[in-house]
Each structure stands twice: as structure tokens, then as C-alpha cells.
Amino acid sequence: MQGGRYSWPSGIPDTLDGWTQIFTAEGYELTASREIEPGYEKVAIYVDLEDLLSGHVAISDGQVWKSKLGRLQDIEHASLDLLEGDKHWEYGIVERVLRRKIVS
């Protein structure tokens, strides 16, 4: 799939498992911890509440979570909860979190 200036890797489905496959290929591993961990980069994959399709990823640099909300809107947030649910930003729920050690 291609759109704009980004392209989706060939042969990988646009599903939660596909997104997970992309991150694990980049050295991330699944973790149960939703907390920011100094020394680790983390990604949290949000899924839609109705169809459980992936639609948003938050990234942590070991200090804060970061999200892109639209074309020009970037935010920092201390918790993944801020974007969860259907009352605020409607990004769904965090279904998977992956991490990899930051190498200096």
C-alpha cells in the first residue's frame, strides 16, 4: 500500500499482527508493561474498539510518550490512558506494547 510519502511493507498485512511483525523485525519485543521505562524505546499499538483494527501508535523515548494527532499535531503524554476510550480522542485501546533497549 502506498499513500502520500509513506509505503507499507510488501507481504505484511495491515493488521495488529502485521504491525507487531514490523516492530519485532526492528528489534522490539513484546512486554506487558505500559509504563515508560528509562533506557527503553517503546511502542504502544492502539486498536479500534469496534473492529479491533490497528490505527494508532504511541512512541516512548524512555522519558515520555509521544503521539501524532493528525497531520501537524504532535503531543507528549505521561500515560497511554490519555488516548484510550471513546470519549476523548477515540483512538481505541492499547492492545500491544513492545520495547527495545536504547543503544547509546
ZICORVEN-V950370 format. One record per backbone hydrogen bond with DSSP energy under -1.0 kcal/mol. CO is the residue of the C=O (numbers start at 1). NH is the residue of the N-H. E is the energy in kcal/mol with one decimal. If there is no record, write none. Layout:
BEGIN
co: (CO,CO)
nh: (NH,NH)
e: (E,E)
END
This chain:
BEGIN
co: (1,3,6,9,13,15,16,17,18,19,20,21,23,24,29,37,39,41,42,43,44,45,45,46,46,47,48,53,56,58,59,60,64,65,66,67,73,75,77,80,81,83,85,92,93,96,97,98,99,100)
nh: (8,6,3,12,15,19,20,21,22,23,24,25,28,27,99,40,102,100,60,98,58,95,96,55,56,93,52,48,46,44,66,42,61,77,59,75,69,67,65,83,84,91,92,85,47,45,31,43,29,41)
e: (-3.2,-1.8,-2.0,-1.4,-2.1,-2.8,-2.3,-2.4,-2.0,-2.0,-2.7,-1.9,-2.1,-1.6,-2.5,-2.1,-2.9,-2.2,-2.8,-2.6,-2.1,-2.8,-1.4,-1.9,-1.1,-2.2,-1.6,-2.7,-3.0,-2.5,-2.6,-2.0,-1.3,-2.6,-2.6,-2.7,-3.9,-2.3,-2.0,-1.1,-1.2,-1.2,-1.0,-2.3,-2.8,-3.1,-2.5,-2.4,-2.6,-2.8)
END
